[in-house]
Amino acid sequence: MLKRLFLILVALTTALLARAARSLACAVCLGGASDSVTEGYNASVLFLMATPYLVVASIVGGLVFTYRRALKRNEKAGEEALVLSWKREDSSR
């Protein structure tokens, strides 16, 4: 009985170790260098990595565009440019 249990455990361990290399492999490792699955995986990783930079760049670009448009509008109206500092004498307190 003990011998049979030992053989079952050895068989299960061998089966799990034989599948371990394949179960831990990623899509790139299984597909190879020129497989369409590998190319799709690489493209999706590229898009996921580029998305945060594109979002931040579009927000910054929109803010710069709005600021420059406000400066031009103030210059056309003959007013002084937008001052981003606070002066005590300009305050009513």
SEKOL-56119 format. One record per atom (N, C-alpha, C): residue number from 1; residue in one letter; atom name; x negated, y negated, z. Coordinates in nm, 3 decimals, padded with zeros to 5 digits. Each point is the difference from the previous one (the first is absolute). Layout:
N
bafi i: NUM&aa: a&at: CA&X: X&Y: Y&Z: Z
...
***
This chain:
93
bafi i: 1&aa: m&at: N&X: -00.081&Y: 00.119&Z: 00.000
bafi i: 1&aa: m&at: CA&X: 00.081&Y: -00.119&Z: 00.000
bafi i: 1&aa: m&at: C&X: -00.087&Y: -00.127&Z: 00.000
bafi i: 2&aa: l&at: N&X: -00.102&Y: -00.004&Z: 00.083
bafi i: 2&aa: l&at: CA&X: -00.090&Y: -00.114&Z: 00.009
bafi i: 2&aa: l&at: C&X: -00.077&Y: -00.018&Z: -00.130
bafi i: 3&aa: k&at: N&X: -00.037&Y: 00.114&Z: -00.062
bafi i: 3&aa: k&at: CA&X: -00.074&Y: -00.005&Z: -00.125
bafi i: 3&aa: k&at: C&X: 00.089&Y: -00.058&Z: -00.112
bafi i: 4&aa: r&at: N&X: 00.125&Y: 00.039&Z: -00.001
bafi i: 4&aa: r&at: CA&X: 00.093&Y: -00.048&Z: -00.102
bafi i: 4&aa: r&at: C&X: 00.024&Y: -00.151&Z: 00.016
bafi i: 5&aa: l&at: N&X: 00.015&Y: -00.050&Z: 00.123
bafi i: 5&aa: l&at: CA&X: 00.017&Y: -00.142&Z: 00.028
bafi i: 5&aa: l&at: C&X: -00.123&Y: -00.079&Z: -00.044
bafi i: 6&aa: f&at: N&X: -00.117&Y: 00.055&Z: 00.025
bafi i: 6&aa: f&at: CA&X: -00.124&Y: -00.063&Z: -00.041
bafi i: 6&aa: f&at: C&X: -00.008&Y: -00.013&Z: -00.152
bafi i: 7&aa: l&at: N&X: 00.039&Y: 00.107&Z: -00.071
bafi i: 7&aa: l&at: CA&X: -00.002&Y: -00.004&Z: -00.147
bafi i: 7&aa: l&at: C&X: 00.100&Y: -00.103&Z: -00.055
bafi i: 8&aa: i&at: N&X: 00.114&Y: -00.012&Z: 00.061
bafi i: 8&aa: i&at: CA&X: 00.098&Y: -00.099&Z: -00.043
bafi i: 8&aa: i&at: C&X: -00.053&Y: -00.141&Z: 00.022
bafi i: 9&aa: l&at: N&X: -00.062&Y: -00.024&Z: 00.115
bafi i: 9&aa: l&at: CA&X: -00.059&Y: -00.131&Z: 00.027
bafi i: 9&aa: l&at: C&X: -00.112&Y: -00.034&Z: -00.098
bafi i: 10&aa: v&at: N&X: -00.083&Y: 00.097&Z: -00.031
bafi i: 10&aa: v&at: CA&X: -00.110&Y: -00.022&Z: -00.097
bafi i: 10&aa: v&at: C&X: 00.058&Y: -00.030&Z: -00.138
bafi i: 11&aa: a&at: N&X: 00.105&Y: 00.072&Z: -00.039
bafi i: 11&aa: a&at: CA&X: 00.062&Y: -00.023&Z: -00.131
bafi i: 11&aa: a&at: C&X: 00.063&Y: -00.139&Z: -00.007
bafi i: 12&aa: l&at: N&X: 00.068&Y: -00.042&Z: 00.105
bafi i: 12&aa: l&at: CA&X: 00.061&Y: -00.134&Z: 00.003
bafi i: 12&aa: l&at: C&X: -00.106&Y: -00.110&Z: -00.002
bafi i: 13&aa: t&at: N&X: -00.105&Y: 00.018&Z: 00.076
bafi i: 13&aa: t&at: CA&X: -00.108&Y: -00.099&Z: 00.003
bafi i: 13&aa: t&at: C&X: -00.067&Y: -00.012&Z: -00.136
bafi i: 14&aa: t&at: N&X: -00.024&Y: 00.111&Z: -00.064
bafi i: 14&aa: t&at: CA&X: -00.061&Y: -00.001&Z: -00.133
bafi i: 14&aa: t&at: C&X: 00.091&Y: -00.069&Z: -00.102
bafi i: 15&aa: a&at: N&X: 00.128&Y: 00.028&Z: 00.007
bafi i: 15&aa: a&at: CA&X: 00.095&Y: -00.062&Z: -00.093
bafi i: 15&aa: a&at: C&X: 00.007&Y: -00.151&Z: 00.023
bafi i: 16&aa: l&at: N&X: -00.001&Y: -00.043&Z: 00.125
bafi i: 16&aa: l&at: CA&X: 00.004&Y: -00.144&Z: 00.028
bafi i: 16&aa: l&at: C&X: -00.128&Y: -00.070&Z: -00.042
bafi i: 17&aa: l&at: N&X: -00.114&Y: 00.063&Z: 00.020
bafi i: 17&aa: l&at: CA&X: -00.127&Y: -00.061&Z: -00.041
bafi i: 17&aa: l&at: C&X: -00.013&Y: -00.005&Z: -00.151
bafi i: 18&aa: a&at: N&X: 00.054&Y: 00.095&Z: -00.070
bafi i: 18&aa: a&at: CA&X: -00.007&Y: 00.001&Z: -00.146
bafi i: 18&aa: a&at: C&X: 00.084&Y: -00.113&Z: -00.058
bafi i: 19&aa: r&at: N&X: 00.111&Y: -00.034&Z: 00.064
bafi i: 19&aa: r&at: CA&X: 00.086&Y: -00.107&Z: -00.049
bafi i: 19&aa: r&at: C&X: -00.041&Y: -00.137&Z: 00.051
bafi i: 20&aa: a&at: N&X: -00.089&Y: -00.008&Z: 00.097
bafi i: 20&aa: a&at: CA&X: -00.037&Y: -00.127&Z: 00.062
bafi i: 20&aa: a&at: C&X: -00.063&Y: -00.096&Z: -00.100
bafi i: 21&aa: a&at: N&X: -00.086&Y: 00.049&Z: -00.087
bafi i: 21&aa: a&at: CA&X: -00.067&Y: -00.089&Z: -00.096
bafi i: 21&aa: a&at: C&X: 00.102&Y: -00.061&Z: -00.095
bafi i: 22&aa: r&at: N&X: 00.096&Y: 00.076&Z: -00.044
bafi i: 22&aa: r&at: CA&X: 00.100&Y: -00.052&Z: -00.093
bafi i: 22&aa: r&at: C&X: 00.101&Y: -00.090&Z: 00.070
bafi i: 23&aa: s&at: N&X: 00.035&Y: 00.029&Z: 00.122
bafi i: 23&aa: s&at: CA&X: 00.101&Y: -00.081&Z: 00.069
bafi i: 23&aa: s&at: C&X: -00.055&Y: -00.134&Z: 00.045
bafi i: 24&aa: l&at: N&X: -00.131&Y: -00.013&Z: 00.016
bafi i: 24&aa: l&at: CA&X: -00.058&Y: -00.127&Z: 00.041
bafi i: 24&aa: l&at: C&X: -00.042&Y: -00.086&Z: -00.118
bafi i: 25&aa: a&at: N&X: 00.009&Y: 00.052&Z: -00.121
bafi i: 25&aa: a&at: CA&X: -00.043&Y: -00.075&Z: -00.117
bafi i: 25&aa: a&at: C&X: 00.103&Y: -00.107&Z: -00.037
bafi i: 26&aa: c&at: N&X: -00.050&Y: -00.112&Z: -00.050
bafi i: 26&aa: c&at: CA&X: 00.090&Y: -00.108&Z: -00.043
bafi i: 26&aa: c&at: C&X: 00.036&Y: 00.020&Z: -00.147
bafi i: 27&aa: a&at: N&X: 00.080&Y: -00.091&Z: -00.055
bafi i: 27&aa: a&at: CA&X: 00.042&Y: 00.012&Z: -00.139
bafi i: 27&aa: a&at: C&X: -00.117&Y: -00.013&Z: -00.096
bafi i: 28&aa: v&at: N&X: -00.100&Y: -00.078&Z: 00.036
bafi i: 28&aa: v&at: CA&X: -00.116&Y: -00.017&Z: -00.086
bafi i: 28&aa: v&at: C&X: -00.085&Y: 00.127&Z: -00.001
bafi i: 29&aa: c&at: N&X: -00.014&Y: 00.065&Z: 00.114
bafi i: 29&aa: c&at: CA&X: -00.082&Y: 00.120&Z: 00.008
bafi i: 29&aa: c&at: C&X: 00.063&Y: 00.117&Z: -00.075
bafi i: 30&aa: l&at: N&X: 00.131&Y: 00.011&Z: 00.006
bafi i: 30&aa: l&at: CA&X: 00.067&Y: 00.112&Z: -00.067
bafi i: 30&aa: l&at: C&X: 00.010&Y: -00.019&Z: -00.150
bafi i: 31&aa: g&at: N&X: 00.021&Y: -00.123&Z: -00.045
bafi i: 31&aa: g&at: CA&X: 00.025&Y: -00.025&Z: -00.141
bafi i: 31&aa: g&at: C&X: -00.124&Y: -00.004&Z: -00.087
bafi i: 32&aa: g&at: N&X: -00.109&Y: -00.046&Z: 00.051
bafi i: 32&aa: g&at: CA&X: -00.118&Y: -00.018&Z: -00.081
bafi i: 32&aa: g&at: C&X: -00.012&Y: -00.145&Z: -00.045
bafi i: 33&aa: a&at: N&X: -00.105&Y: -00.029&Z: -00.074
bafi i: 33&aa: a&at: CA&X: -00.031&Y: -00.139&Z: -00.035
bafi i: 33&aa: a&at: C&X: 00.092&Y: -00.056&Z: -00.108
bafi i: 34&aa: s&at: N&X: 00.042&Y: 00.081&Z: -00.095
bafi i: 34&aa: s&at: CA&X: 00.076&Y: -00.056&Z: -00.113
bafi i: 34&aa: s&at: C&X: 00.146&Y: 00.047&Z: -00.002
bafi i: 35&aa: d&at: N&X: 00.051&Y: 00.041&Z: 00.111
bafi i: 35&aa: d&at: CA&X: 00.139&Y: 00.046&Z: 00.008
bafi i: 35&aa: d&at: C&X: 00.094&Y: -00.119&Z: 00.010
bafi i: 36&aa: s&at: N&X: 00.119&Y: 00.011&Z: -00.053
bafi i: 36&aa: s&at: CA&X: 00.096&Y: -00.110&Z: 00.004
bafi i: 36&aa: s&at: C&X: 00.048&Y: -00.028&Z: 00.142
bafi i: 37&aa: v&at: N&X: 00.007&Y: 00.102&Z: 00.085
bafi i: 37&aa: v&at: CA&X: 00.038&Y: -00.021&Z: 00.140
bafi i: 37&aa: v&at: C&X: -00.106&Y: -00.083&Z: 00.071
bafi i: 38&aa: t&at: N&X: -00.125&Y: 00.028&Z: -00.028
bafi i: 38&aa: t&at: CA&X: -00.110&Y: -00.075&Z: 00.061
bafi i: 38&aa: t&at: C&X: 00.002&Y: -00.145&Z: -00.045
bafi i: 39&aa: e&at: N&X: 00.025&Y: -00.023&Z: -00.128
bafi i: 39&aa: e&at: CA&X: 00.005&Y: -00.137&Z: -00.050
bafi i: 39&aa: e&at: C&X: 00.117&Y: -00.077&Z: 00.061
bafi i: 40&aa: g&at: N&X: 00.113&Y: 00.065&Z: 00.016
bafi i: 40&aa: g&at: CA&X: 00.115&Y: -00.063&Z: 00.064
bafi i: 40&aa: g&at: C&X: -00.026&Y: -00.031&Z: 00.147
bafi i: 41&aa: y&at: N&X: -00.066&Y: 00.091&Z: 00.067
bafi i: 41&aa: y&at: CA&X: -00.034&Y: -00.021&Z: 00.141
bafi i: 41&aa: y&at: C&X: -00.094&Y: -00.119&Z: 00.014
bafi i: 42&aa: n&at: N&X: -00.101&Y: -00.008&Z: -00.086
bafi i: 42&aa: n&at: CA&X: -00.095&Y: -00.111&Z: 00.006
bafi i: 42&aa: n&at: C&X: 00.068&Y: -00.133&Z: -00.031
bafi i: 43&aa: a&at: N&X: 00.092&Y: -00.002&Z: -00.096
bafi i: 43&aa: a&at: CA&X: 00.072&Y: -00.123&Z: -00.033
bafi i: 43&aa: a&at: C&X: 00.088&Y: -00.044&Z: 00.116
bafi i: 44&aa: s&at: N&X: 00.065&Y: 00.094&Z: 00.066
bafi i: 44&aa: s&at: CA&X: 00.086&Y: -00.038&Z: 00.113
bafi i: 44&aa: s&at: C&X: -00.082&Y: -00.055&Z: 00.116
bafi i: 45&aa: v&at: N&X: -00.118&Y: 00.055&Z: 00.024
bafi i: 45&aa: v&at: CA&X: -00.088&Y: -00.053&Z: 00.104
bafi i: 45&aa: v&at: C&X: -00.045&Y: -00.141&Z: -00.035
bafi i: 46&aa: l&at: N&X: -00.032&Y: -00.023&Z: -00.126
bafi i: 46&aa: l&at: CA&X: -00.040&Y: -00.133&Z: -00.044
bafi i: 46&aa: l&at: C&X: 00.111&Y: -00.103&Z: 00.023
bafi i: 47&aa: f&at: N&X: 00.124&Y: 00.036&Z: -00.036
bafi i: 47&aa: f&at: CA&X: 00.111&Y: -00.092&Z: 00.020
bafi i: 47&aa: f&at: C&X: 00.025&Y: -00.025&Z: 00.149
bafi i: 48&aa: l&at: N&X: -00.011&Y: 00.102&Z: 00.082
bafi i: 48&aa: l&at: CA&X: 00.021&Y: -00.017&Z: 00.144
bafi i: 48&aa: l&at: C&X: -00.107&Y: -00.089&Z: 00.062
bafi i: 49&aa: m&at: N&X: -00.122&Y: 00.008&Z: -00.051
bafi i: 49&aa: m&at: CA&X: -00.108&Y: -00.082&Z: 00.054
bafi i: 49&aa: m&at: C&X: 00.009&Y: -00.145&Z: -00.050
bafi i: 50&aa: a&at: N&X: 00.050&Y: -00.021&Z: -00.119
bafi i: 50&aa: a&at: CA&X: 00.004&Y: -00.135&Z: -00.058
bafi i: 50&aa: a&at: C&X: 00.121&Y: -00.080&Z: 00.045
bafi i: 51&aa: t&at: N&X: 00.106&Y: 00.064&Z: 00.041
bafi i: 51&aa: t&at: CA&X: 00.125&Y: -00.069&Z: 00.033
bafi i: 51&aa: t&at: C&X: -00.015&Y: -00.105&Z: 00.111
bafi i: 52&aa: p&at: N&X: -00.064&Y: 00.028&Z: 00.113
bafi i: 52&aa: p&at: CA&X: -00.012&Y: -00.104&Z: 00.104
bafi i: 52&aa: p&at: C&X: -00.075&Y: -00.124&Z: -00.049
bafi i: 53&aa: y&at: N&X: -00.104&Y: 00.020&Z: -00.081
bafi i: 53&aa: y&at: CA&X: -00.075&Y: -00.113&Z: -00.052
bafi i: 53&aa: y&at: C&X: 00.084&Y: -00.084&Z: -00.096
bafi i: 54&aa: l&at: N&X: 00.079&Y: 00.065&Z: -00.082
bafi i: 54&aa: l&at: CA&X: 00.087&Y: -00.073&Z: -00.092
bafi i: 54&aa: l&at: C&X: 00.108&Y: -00.079&Z: 00.074
bafi i: 55&aa: v&at: N&X: 00.053&Y: 00.055&Z: 00.106
bafi i: 55&aa: v&at: CA&X: 00.103&Y: -00.070&Z: 00.078
bafi i: 55&aa: v&at: C&X: -00.060&Y: -00.124&Z: 00.067
bafi i: 56&aa: v&at: N&X: -00.116&Y: 00.015&Z: 00.062
bafi i: 56&aa: v&at: CA&X: -00.064&Y: -00.114&Z: 00.067
bafi i: 56&aa: v&at: C&X: -00.040&Y: -00.105&Z: -00.103
bafi i: 57&aa: a&at: N&X: -00.054&Y: 00.043&Z: -00.113
bafi i: 57&aa: a&at: CA&X: -00.041&Y: -00.096&Z: -00.104
bafi i: 57&aa: a&at: C&X: 00.119&Y: -00.076&Z: -00.056
bafi i: 58&aa: s&at: N&X: 00.113&Y: 00.065&Z: -00.016
bafi i: 58&aa: s&at: CA&X: 00.118&Y: -00.071&Z: -00.051
bafi i: 58&aa: s&at: C&X: 00.054&Y: -00.100&Z: 00.102
bafi i: 59&aa: i&at: N&X: -00.004&Y: 00.033&Z: 00.127
bafi i: 59&aa: i&at: CA&X: 00.045&Y: -00.094&Z: 00.103
bafi i: 59&aa: i&at: C&X: -00.092&Y: -00.121&Z: 00.006
bafi i: 60&aa: v&at: N&X: -00.131&Y: 00.023&Z: -00.001
bafi i: 60&aa: v&at: CA&X: -00.096&Y: -00.111&Z: 00.002
bafi i: 60&aa: v&at: C&X: 00.013&Y: -00.084&Z: -00.126
bafi i: 61&aa: g&at: N&X: 00.016&Y: 00.063&Z: -00.115
bafi i: 61&aa: g&at: CA&X: 00.018&Y: -00.074&Z: -00.124
bafi i: 61&aa: g&at: C&X: 00.124&Y: -00.087&Z: 00.002
bafi i: 62&aa: g&at: N&X: 00.109&Y: 00.052&Z: 00.054
bafi i: 62&aa: g&at: CA&X: 00.122&Y: -00.078&Z: 00.012
bafi i: 62&aa: g&at: C&X: -00.017&Y: -00.120&Z: 00.093
bafi i: 63&aa: l&at: N&X: -00.071&Y: 00.019&Z: 00.110
bafi i: 63&aa: l&at: CA&X: -00.024&Y: -00.111&Z: 00.092
bafi i: 63&aa: l&at: C&X: -00.088&Y: -00.107&Z: -00.062
bafi i: 64&aa: v&at: N&X: -00.104&Y: 00.040&Z: -00.071
bafi i: 64&aa: v&at: CA&X: -00.089&Y: -00.096&Z: -00.068
bafi i: 64&aa: v&at: C&X: 00.078&Y: -00.076&Z: -00.107
bafi i: 65&aa: f&at: N&X: 00.082&Y: 00.070&Z: -00.077
bafi i: 65&aa: f&at: CA&X: 00.080&Y: -00.065&Z: -00.103
bafi i: 65&aa: f&at: C&X: 00.095&Y: -00.103&Z: 00.060
bafi i: 66&aa: t&at: N&X: 00.066&Y: 00.037&Z: 00.108
bafi i: 66&aa: t&at: CA&X: 00.094&Y: -00.092&Z: 00.065
bafi i: 66&aa: t&at: C&X: -00.072&Y: -00.121&Z: 00.058
bafi i: 67&aa: y&at: N&X: -00.116&Y: 00.021&Z: 00.060
bafi i: 67&aa: y&at: CA&X: -00.077&Y: -00.111&Z: 00.058
bafi i: 67&aa: y&at: C&X: -00.047&Y: -00.096&Z: -00.109
bafi i: 68&aa: r&at: N&X: -00.051&Y: 00.053&Z: -00.109
bafi i: 68&aa: r&at: CA&X: -00.048&Y: -00.087&Z: -00.109
bafi i: 68&aa: r&at: C&X: 00.117&Y: -00.076&Z: -00.065
bafi i: 69&aa: r&at: N&X: 00.113&Y: 00.064&Z: -00.013
bafi i: 69&aa: r&at: CA&X: 00.116&Y: -00.067&Z: -00.057
bafi i: 69&aa: r&at: C&X: 00.047&Y: -00.114&Z: 00.091
bafi i: 70&aa: a&at: N&X: -00.007&Y: 00.022&Z: 00.132
bafi i: 70&aa: a&at: CA&X: 00.038&Y: -00.106&Z: 00.095
bafi i: 70&aa: a&at: C&X: -00.099&Y: -00.116&Z: -00.007
bafi i: 71&aa: l&at: N&X: -00.128&Y: 00.028&Z: -00.016
bafi i: 71&aa: l&at: CA&X: -00.099&Y: -00.107&Z: -00.013
bafi i: 71&aa: l&at: C&X: 00.025&Y: -00.083&Z: -00.125
bafi i: 72&aa: k&at: N&X: 00.027&Y: 00.065&Z: -00.111
bafi i: 72&aa: k&at: CA&X: 00.027&Y: -00.074&Z: -00.125
bafi i: 72&aa: k&at: C&X: 00.127&Y: -00.084&Z: 00.012
bafi i: 73&aa: r&at: N&X: 00.101&Y: 00.055&Z: 00.065
bafi i: 73&aa: r&at: CA&X: 00.125&Y: -00.072&Z: 00.017
bafi i: 73&aa: r&at: C&X: -00.021&Y: -00.125&Z: 00.087
bafi i: 74&aa: n&at: N&X: -00.082&Y: 00.010&Z: 00.104
bafi i: 74&aa: n&at: CA&X: -00.029&Y: -00.115&Z: 00.086
bafi i: 74&aa: n&at: C&X: -00.084&Y: -00.103&Z: -00.073
bafi i: 75&aa: e&at: N&X: -00.094&Y: 00.043&Z: -00.082
bafi i: 75&aa: e&at: CA&X: -00.083&Y: -00.095&Z: -00.074
bafi i: 75&aa: e&at: C&X: 00.083&Y: -00.074&Z: -00.103
bafi i: 76&aa: k&at: N&X: 00.093&Y: 00.065&Z: -00.065
bafi i: 76&aa: k&at: CA&X: 00.086&Y: -00.066&Z: -00.098
bafi i: 76&aa: k&at: C&X: 00.092&Y: -00.101&Z: 00.066
bafi i: 77&aa: a&at: N&X: 00.040&Y: 00.026&Z: 00.121
bafi i: 77&aa: a&at: CA&X: 00.091&Y: -00.091&Z: 00.070
bafi i: 77&aa: a&at: C&X: -00.076&Y: -00.118&Z: 00.060
bafi i: 78&aa: g&at: N&X: -00.133&Y: -00.001&Z: -00.007
bafi i: 78&aa: g&at: CA&X: -00.079&Y: -00.109&Z: 00.054
bafi i: 78&aa: g&at: C&X: -00.024&Y: 00.011&Z: 00.149
bafi i: 79&aa: e&at: N&X: 00.033&Y: 00.110&Z: 00.058
bafi i: 79&aa: e&at: CA&X: -00.022&Y: 00.019&Z: 00.143
bafi i: 79&aa: e&at: C&X: -00.137&Y: 00.060&Z: 00.021
bafi i: 80&aa: e&at: N&X: -00.045&Y: -00.008&Z: 00.123
bafi i: 80&aa: e&at: CA&X: -00.129&Y: 00.062&Z: 00.029
bafi i: 80&aa: e&at: C&X: 00.018&Y: 00.152&Z: 00.004
bafi i: 81&aa: a&at: N&X: -00.111&Y: 00.069&Z: -00.020
bafi i: 81&aa: a&at: CA&X: 00.004&Y: 00.146&Z: -00.004
bafi i: 81&aa: a&at: C&X: 00.041&Y: 00.057&Z: 00.135
bafi i: 82&aa: l&at: N&X: 00.045&Y: 00.120&Z: -00.002
bafi i: 82&aa: l&at: CA&X: 00.044&Y: 00.069&Z: 00.120
bafi i: 82&aa: l&at: C&X: -00.116&Y: 00.012&Z: 00.099
bafi i: 83&aa: v&at: N&X: 00.020&Y: -00.049&Z: 00.121
bafi i: 83&aa: v&at: CA&X: -00.102&Y: 00.006&Z: 00.103
bafi i: 83&aa: v&at: C&X: 00.035&Y: 00.113&Z: 00.094
bafi i: 84&aa: l&at: N&X: -00.096&Y: 00.089&Z: 00.018
bafi i: 84&aa: l&at: CA&X: 00.026&Y: 00.117&Z: 00.083
bafi i: 84&aa: l&at: C&X: -00.050&Y: -00.017&Z: 00.143
bafi i: 85&aa: s&at: N&X: -00.046&Y: -00.121&Z: 00.035
bafi i: 85&aa: s&at: CA&X: -00.045&Y: -00.021&Z: 00.137
bafi i: 85&aa: s&at: C&X: 00.098&Y: -00.092&Z: 00.073
bafi i: 86&aa: w&at: N&X: 00.002&Y: 00.008&Z: 00.130
bafi i: 86&aa: w&at: CA&X: 00.091&Y: -00.078&Z: 00.082
bafi i: 86&aa: w&at: C&X: -00.077&Y: -00.119&Z: 00.058
bafi i: 87&aa: k&at: N&X: 00.054&Y: -00.117&Z: -00.014
bafi i: 87&aa: k&at: CA&X: -00.064&Y: -00.118&Z: 00.056
bafi i: 87&aa: k&at: C&X: 00.086&Y: -00.054&Z: 00.112
bafi i: 88&aa: r&at: N&X: -00.062&Y: -00.036&Z: 00.111
bafi i: 88&aa: r&at: CA&X: 00.074&Y: -00.047&Z: 00.116
bafi i: 88&aa: r&at: C&X: 00.071&Y: -00.132&Z: -00.029
bafi i: 89&aa: e&at: N&X: -00.063&Y: -00.088&Z: -00.076
bafi i: 89&aa: e&at: CA&X: 00.063&Y: -00.131&Z: -00.024
bafi i: 89&aa: e&at: C&X: 00.120&Y: 00.012&Z: -00.093
bafi i: 90&aa: d&at: N&X: 00.009&Y: 00.105&Z: -00.079
bafi i: 90&aa: d&at: CA&X: 00.117&Y: 00.021&Z: -00.084
bafi i: 90&aa: d&at: C&X: 00.119&Y: 00.057&Z: 00.078
bafi i: 91&aa: s&at: N&X: -00.027&Y: 00.048&Z: 00.117
bafi i: 91&aa: s&at: CA&X: 00.105&Y: 00.060&Z: 00.081
bafi i: 91&aa: s&at: C&X: 00.081&Y: -00.108&Z: 00.070
bafi i: 92&aa: s&at: N&X: 00.125&Y: 00.027&Z: 00.027
bafi i: 92&aa: s&at: CA&X: 00.086&Y: -00.099&Z: 00.066
bafi i: 92&aa: s&at: C&X: -00.013&Y: 00.004&Z: 00.152
bafi i: 93&aa: r&at: N&X: -00.079&Y: 00.086&Z: 00.053
bafi i: 93&aa: r&at: CA&X: -00.016&Y: 00.010&Z: 00.147
bafi i: 93&aa: r&at: C&X: -00.097&Y: -00.096&Z: 00.055
***
